[in-house]
Amino acid sequence: MGWTVETDTVTHCPTCGDPLGEREASDGARPYCAVCDLTVYRNPVPMARATVVDGDELLLVRLGVGEDTGEWALPGGRVEHGEPPRAGAARELEEETGLSVAPDDLRLLGDGFLEFDATTMVSFNYAAPADAATGTVDAGSDAADARFVSRAELREVDAPFRASGRDQLLAAFDAVSDE
């Protein structure tokens, strides 16, 4: 059995508390507890994001908490235990914007990695057409703002887009209109 941790350095076993040694694995040395026979891995944490495309606009949130406060992003967050990424994206979309979509209505835009101080995340980014969404846009959860942004505004905004790049966001218009 292995454990996944979100820290750069692990010195003690997360199960029994004993100091860790090292064990050679196929991809190099890994922290290892000889008492528990436990290997500790630093693997990416899955997250999922989703937007709604309405003609020439798509839905973004301005992050309201954490080190990225003020940055624009697709609504999203960590995938919960046992939750498929599409379902996590649909849940996060509703929590952060008030709009609800069925996971099956989400189309994959792309994926990528995010590096934080001690955490690496793999992000799955989705989009759905506006006619698949119900509800009213209202910033919720950890979003400071939620609003539709035009293709022209996306090209002009001088700010990072967390977990997805400008090109991926612009591609959302075509991905959803191709359906």
ABEGO torsion letter per residue (X at the ends): XBBBBBBABBABBAAAGBBBBBBBBAAEBBBBBAAAGBBBBBBBBBBBBBBBBBEABBBBBBBABEAABGBBBBBEEBBBBGBBAAAAAAAAAAAAAGBBBBAAABBBAEBBBBBBAABBBBBBBBBBBAAABBEBBBBBEABABBBBBBAAAAAABBBBBBGBBAAAAAAAAAAAAAX
